[in-house]
Amino acid sequence: MTSERASEAALNERALHLFKVLVEVYIREGHPVGSRTLARTAGLDLSPATVRNVMADLEELGLLVSPHTSAGRVPTTQGFRLFVDNMVRVKPLQITVLDQLKEGLDPGMNHKNLMETASGLLSGITQMAGIITVPRKQNSALRQIEFLELSQNRILAILVVNEQEVQNRIIHLDRAYTKSELQEAANYLNSQFAGKDLRQVRFSLLKELDRVRQDMDQLMRSAIELGEKVFVDAEDNNEDEDFIVVGRTYLMDYEQLSDVEQLRKLFDAFKHKREMLHLLDKCICAEGVQIFFGQESDYQPLSECSVVSAPYSVEDEVVGVLGIIGPTRMAYDRVIPIVDVTAKLLSAALNPRT
């Protein structure tokens, strides 16, 4: 049983109702919710003292927390997860919003304009940052990789792509590698990834980076480190856009994200692509709408944010993900259908008519 289900099982109907109301009040008003406010709002004949006891139980279960010295409570990451997974009733999309999305995502537009428009629409409608990953070129299969040692801890990576295309990438390393290490690393990468699309290689390496490196032997560590430099770092420095972000300045308007240092880290995250792409790559693997709350993203700059995303496809193949980034205190019942419908309409616009 997950911690969320265990928490729910430990709560009675009254406690769940009070928890739901507290989260709704917090999302609506943005301030820690006290027992008197909750007793008045919940619609139950309960004294503030009784409500206070229930809130203490919810806090002990890890669903609420008291920020600083405030007498009120706010939901934790675990609390938001319980709320959204079990208590949110998604609202139907407003006709005016649906019409705006349909009109904006015109199938006659080229793919790049569709991407930019989708991100812009998400941002404008939600008043948060809209983000979308850009599909990679298709049919770029890795045939072979070789490494040649250069001076000053530099390595020349030679990639044979498809049948005849050769790509050369110079990578800078933190230490020198021996010829034997380079050959063994190349053998390992060729055995694991030869014949795979470069996009697949990138995804696989990002997953490998999640593993505990102490569990790998030296050969695998060296190979993954070199692969990281060739396929991940090189993509970070690619002139082509990996993802499009629109409306990041909207995030400055939210009290939850008003800390200057937190905002600086968040804006830097949009510039340094690797970790953001790593998170978005996780979203591509999910079906339907995927949500990361705060620390669930495992990325500190997003610790006060939620990412609501959905994959989009071309010819039944998922090629990217779109969504919004905003404060954890957002109207999920409204945002979820906006992201979901935008992904579906973008997929329809990208698919050629027969």
Secondary structure in CASP SS format (residue, H / E / C, confidence):
PFRMAT SS
TARGET T0000
AUTHOR 0000-0000-0000
METHOD secondary structure of the structure
MODEL  1
M C 1.00
T C 1.00
S H 1.00
E H 1.00
R H 1.00
A H 1.00
S H 1.00
E H 1.00
A H 1.00
A C 1.00
L C 1.00
N C 1.00
E H 1.00
R H 1.00
A H 1.00
L H 1.00
H H 1.00
L H 1.00
F H 1.00
K H 1.00
V H 1.00
L H 1.00
V H 1.00
E H 1.00
V H 1.00
Y H 1.00
I H 1.00
R H 1.00
E H 1.00
G C 1.00
H C 1.00
P C 1.00
V E 1.00
G C 1.00
S H 1.00
R H 1.00
T H 1.00
L H 1.00
A H 1.00
R H 1.00
T H 1.00
A C 1.00
G C 1.00
L C 1.00
D C 1.00
L C 1.00
S C 1.00
P H 1.00
A H 1.00
T H 1.00
V H 1.00
R H 1.00
N H 1.00
V H 1.00
M H 1.00
A H 1.00
D H 1.00
L H 1.00
E H 1.00
E H 1.00
L C 1.00
G C 1.00
L C 1.00
L E 1.00
V E 1.00
S C 1.00
P C 1.00
H C 1.00
T C 1.00
S C 1.00
A C 1.00
G C 1.00
R E 1.00
V E 1.00
P E 1.00
T C 1.00
T H 1.00
Q H 1.00
G H 1.00
F H 1.00
R H 1.00
L H 1.00
F H 1.00
V H 1.00
D H 1.00
N H 1.00
M C 1.00
V C 1.00
R C 1.00
V C 1.00
K C 1.00
P C 1.00
L C 1.00
Q C 1.00
I H 1.00
T H 1.00
V H 1.00
L H 1.00
D H 1.00
Q H 1.00
L H 1.00
K H 1.00
E H 1.00
G H 1.00
L C 1.00
D C 1.00
P C 1.00
G C 1.00
M C 1.00
N C 1.00
H H 1.00
K H 1.00
N H 1.00
L H 1.00
M H 1.00
E H 1.00
T H 1.00
A H 1.00
S H 1.00
G H 1.00
L H 1.00
L H 1.00
S H 1.00
G H 1.00
I H 1.00
T H 1.00
Q C 1.00
M C 1.00
A E 1.00
G E 1.00
I E 1.00
I E 1.00
T E 1.00
V C 1.00
P C 1.00
R C 1.00
K C 1.00
Q C 1.00
N C 1.00
S C 1.00
A E 1.00
L E 1.00
R E 1.00
Q E 1.00
I E 1.00
E E 1.00
F E 1.00
L E 1.00
E E 1.00
L C 1.00
S C 1.00
Q C 1.00
N C 1.00
R E 1.00
I E 1.00
L E 1.00
A E 1.00
I E 1.00
L E 1.00
V E 1.00
V E 1.00
N C 1.00
E C 1.00
Q C 1.00
E E 1.00
V E 1.00
Q E 1.00
N E 1.00
R E 1.00
I E 1.00
I E 1.00
H E 1.00
L C 1.00
D C 1.00
R C 1.00
A C 1.00
Y C 1.00
T C 1.00
K H 1.00
S H 1.00
E H 1.00
L H 1.00
Q H 1.00
E H 1.00
A H 1.00
A H 1.00
N H 1.00
Y H 1.00
L H 1.00
N H 1.00
S H 1.00
Q H 1.00
F H 1.00
A C 1.00
G C 1.00
K C 1.00
D E 1.00
L H 1.00
R H 1.00
Q H 1.00
V H 1.00
R H 1.00
F H 1.00
S H 1.00
L H 1.00
L H 1.00
K H 1.00
E H 1.00
L H 1.00
D H 1.00
R C 1.00
V C 1.00
R H 1.00
Q H 1.00
D H 1.00
M C 1.00
D C 1.00
Q H 1.00
L H 1.00
M H 1.00
R H 1.00
S H 1.00
A H 1.00
I H 1.00
E H 1.00
L H 1.00
G H 1.00
E H 1.00
K H 1.00
V H 1.00
F H 1.00
V H 1.00
D H 1.00
A H 1.00
E H 1.00
D H 1.00
N C 1.00
N C 1.00
E C 1.00
D C 1.00
E C 1.00
D C 1.00
F E 1.00
I E 1.00
V E 1.00
V E 1.00
G C 1.00
R H 1.00
T H 1.00
Y H 1.00
L H 1.00
M H 1.00
D H 1.00
Y C 1.00
E H 1.00
Q H 1.00
L H 1.00
S C 1.00
D C 1.00
V H 1.00
E H 1.00
Q H 1.00
L H 1.00
R H 1.00
K H 1.00
L H 1.00
F H 1.00
D H 1.00
A H 1.00
F H 1.00
K H 1.00
H C 1.00
K H 1.00
R H 1.00
E H 1.00
M H 1.00
L H 1.00
H H 1.00
L H 1.00
L H 1.00
D H 1.00
K H 1.00
C H 1.00
I H 1.00
C C 1.00
A C 1.00
E C 1.00
G C 1.00
V C 1.00
Q E 1.00
I E 1.00
F E 1.00
F E 1.00
G H 1.00
Q H 1.00
E H 1.00
S H 1.00
D C 1.00
Y C 1.00
Q H 1.00
P H 1.00
L H 1.00
S C 1.00
E C 1.00
C E 1.00
S E 1.00
V E 1.00
V E 1.00
S E 1.00
A E 1.00
P E 1.00
Y E 1.00
S E 1.00
V E 1.00
E C 1.00
D C 1.00
E E 1.00
V E 1.00
V E 1.00
G E 1.00
V E 1.00
L E 1.00
G E 1.00
I E 1.00
I E 1.00
G E 1.00
P E 1.00
T C 1.00
R C 1.00
M C 1.00
A C 1.00
Y H 1.00
D H 1.00
R H 1.00
V H 1.00
I H 1.00
P H 1.00
I H 1.00
V H 1.00
D H 1.00
V H 1.00
T H 1.00
A H 1.00
K H 1.00
L H 1.00
L H 1.00
S H 1.00
A H 1.00
A H 1.00
L H 1.00
N C 1.00
P C 1.00
R C 1.00
T C 1.00
END
